[in-house]
């Protein structure tokens, strides 16, 4: 151990700025502590048995190192937990990470956001912002201090993000090279270019090649430009809408559009509804277009046979021999389960493979399974149907109380709860299963909480469980509900502990009550964000801010003082703050 202290000799120096330092060097290897080193009977083996101070130093140093290591380990564990937690679950970073460049950079790389919750210092750090820009360009540009948006910064930023054009000066918005760089990365940034460049053909072409929607920000004269419209429909078929009447009659452009999305044929010239090749291409992604083709094509058996691979509507025009052909139907239902509607009854009643393949492709095909047959009450077929889009309304009532079927439905479509609550007797016959299914639905979509039976919806224990499953459940309650809840403040505090946003629905009297705010903040630091502090003294505000920082690191604005309070409180009272500052607060070189 090495220890230093100022020597009394310094008092006799003429130069007050000089210090005389004494260094004690003690070799702890020469000391042995038996049994419990905290015992008053501890024996010290050393040539000088009177050096009790040495033992005290040894104990303090050991405790100091142990505390440091514990604090460091705890900090690293918190850091790893925070790195994998989506920001939507927190809406803030604990103060120990707000000014940590390496943490923010890692987080943004992983989640694509997080700059908003960084310290003001980092939002003003242009070097850091440029480093993080490639991973969260839009957030950086919207959250950073505008003072960093000088020409040099924006010229560098536009290499990573077309959104930089939105924040550029008028001079830069007229700079063709700068604008070309921007629209190459974000075509819709064309809307922020100068009027002259919005009408520049090179700029427009580059923009629509990146994002076809850029068309709506340019001059109508380009709606008749073959190359620009062709590039646009290659990116997004819907932009055929902007094409001139002449180009809507251009076969190459229409073909490119329907290859991207068959629905584009609706916007093309009517002449193409008689073009077999274009129709077949359109049917691949938009089967409903079959209804619009002329009757002469519907009477063409060769064409209908080809079309039936993509549109069940074509099947009804086929002769019975095709509808009863097992191999043909099996191939068709694998591509479109609803083709079961036009399948021969014999196959629907007796061919389990065809029915199973149909519901695997489209669960709603169970609607066409004969209810008098065995397949309608087949559990495997029902489960496959539920997993692939079928709703509980379409399945056999036999399965309306089946745990496997109900949980499968709940996990796929939370709105199943509406049917279960209103059209079945599950609540009365199997309350535990109903509660289990309800929680599964709520976990997937908080808004379905409204469908839960009033008995369960008013159960405090269930409410807390539901909010733990999905904190957005809180949106289903009104201020009137919370007026009732406030009769039980422990219950309200339990909700706040899960989601502090619940403070919004409390009465103003309660949100101004310093004692209640203190209790709330001790449950969840972020509760302070929703409290009303206008009538509270500065001293009391500071007390609340410190409690919030201690609880989970929440603070609206980073300061070094609050950072040190958090580190001291959370990572050990005797932790070496300088070590932790070096780990977290200062810039980490890498």
CORPE-V138550 format. One record per backbone hydrogen bond with DSSP energy under -1.0 kcal/mol. NH is the residue of the N-H (numbers start at 1). CO is the residue of the C=O. If there is no record, write none. Layout:
nh = (NH	NH)
co = (CO	CO)
This chain:
nh = (3	5	7	10	11	12	13	18	22	24	26	30	31	39	42	51	52	55	56	57	58	59	60	61	62	63	64	65	66	67	68	69	70	71	72	73	74	75	76	77	78	79	80	81	82	83	84	89	90	91	95	97	100	104	105	106	107	108	109	110	111	112	117	118	119	123	124	125	126	129	130	131	132	133	135	140	141	142	143	144	145	148	149	150	154	155	156	157	158	160	161	164	165	166	173	175	179	180	181	182	183	184	185	186	189	190	191	192	193	194	198	200	204	205	206	207	208	209	211	214	215	216	217	218	222	223	224	225	229	230	231	232	233	234	235	236	239	240	241	242	244	248	249	250	254	255	256	257	258	259	260	261	264	265	266	267	269	272	273	274	275	279	280	281	282	283	285	286	289	290	291	292	293	297	298	299	300	304	305	306	307	308	309	310	311	314	317	318	322	323	324	325	329	330	331	332	333	334	335	336	339	340	341	342	343	344	348	349	350	351	355	356	357	358	359	360	361	362	363	365	366	367	368	369	378	382	383	384	385	386	387	388	389	390	394	399	400	402	406	407	408	409	410	411	412	413	416	417	418	420	421	422	423	429	430	434	435	436	437	438	439	440	441	442	443	444	445	448	449	450	451	452	457	458	459	463	464	465	466	467	468	469	470	473	474	475	476	477	482	483	484	485	486	487	488	492	493	494	495	496	497	499	502	503	504	505	506	511	512	517	518	519	520	521	522	524	527	528	529	530	532	536	541	542	543	544	545	546	547	548	549	550	551	552	553	563	564	565	566	567	568	569	570	571	575	577	580	581	582	583	584	586)
co = (24	22	20	7	8	9	10	15	5	3	1	27	28	36	39	48	50	51	52	53	54	55	56	57	58	59	60	61	62	63	64	65	66	67	68	69	70	71	72	73	74	75	76	77	78	79	80	86	87	87	553	94	97	100	101	102	103	104	105	106	107	108	114	115	98	119	120	122	124	125	126	127	128	129	132	136	137	138	139	140	123	145	146	148	150	151	152	153	154	157	157	161	162	163	169	172	175	176	177	178	179	180	182	182	186	187	188	189	190	173	194	197	200	201	202	203	204	205	207	211	212	213	214	215	219	220	221	222	225	226	227	228	229	230	231	232	236	237	238	239	223	244	246	247	250	251	252	253	254	255	256	257	261	262	263	264	248	269	270	271	272	275	276	277	278	279	282	282	286	287	288	289	290	294	294	295	297	300	301	302	303	304	306	307	307	311	314	315	319	319	320	322	325	326	327	328	329	330	332	332	336	337	338	339	340	323	344	345	346	347	351	352	353	354	355	356	357	358	388	362	363	364	365	366	375	378	379	380	381	382	383	384	386	385	391	396	397	399	402	403	404	405	406	407	408	409	413	414	415	416	417	418	419	425	426	430	431	432	433	434	435	436	437	438	439	440	441	445	446	447	448	449	453	454	456	459	460	461	462	463	464	465	466	470	471	472	473	474	478	479	480	481	482	484	485	488	489	490	491	492	493	495	499	500	501	502	503	507	508	513	514	515	516	517	518	520	524	525	526	527	511	533	537	538	539	540	541	542	543	544	545	546	547	548	549	559	560	561	562	563	564	565	566	567	572	575	576	577	578	579	580	581)
